[in-house]
Amino acid sequence: MVKGKRPLNERSSASDFGPSERLQHTSGLAYERTSKQLGSKKRLRITNQTPLDRLHSRQQISQRQFDAGQRIYALWYKAGKLQRLTANYNAVIVDGGKAEESAGEAEAEYNAALKSVGRDLAAVLRWVCIHGSAPNEWAKENGHAPKSGVAVLRVALDAVGDYFRMPR
């Protein structure tokens, strides 16, 4: 073995969290302990994964608007709209399984919620809440000023929050 080189199986003392400069300038990162004991290892968790998460953390949308967007996504997901790469093992149990909302009921409620807000506002809800694109990209695609995307999204989220009868 050449002096100065370390063996490949030796653990590195470098952090798994990346360079300190990246952590200083990145929003949406949170440290959490892996157990409740003092001195336990920490892990880094990304908290801003979707445009709704980022808008909510920057306080550009309210908690009610964020919850309405999450509820639209949950209905879309329950309706089975997500493209599957494997088989669906969550088949409906006929012999008295627990009562869950079926895919058909979820799809009906999802469609009714989008229909209640109108075609134009439903488009921005799908663009941001379902597809995970930024609201300013939606505005550019539809010929609006890029800064108006967040304002239109707020109106759409308020409308769908009213449909779900969420308290203001």
Salt bridges, closest charged atoms under 4 A:
GLU32 OE2 - ARG43 NE 2.77
GLU32 OE1 - ARG45 NE 2.97
GLU100 OE2 - LYS98 NZ 3.54
GLU101 OE1 - LYS78 NZ 3.62
GLU107 OE2 - LYS81 NZ 2.68
GLU109 OE2 - ARG71 NH2 3.57
ASP120 OD1 - ARG119 NE 3.90
ASP158 OD1 - ARG64 NH1 3.45
ASP162 OD1 - ARG64 NH2 2.59
ASP162 OD1 - ARG168 NH2 3.02
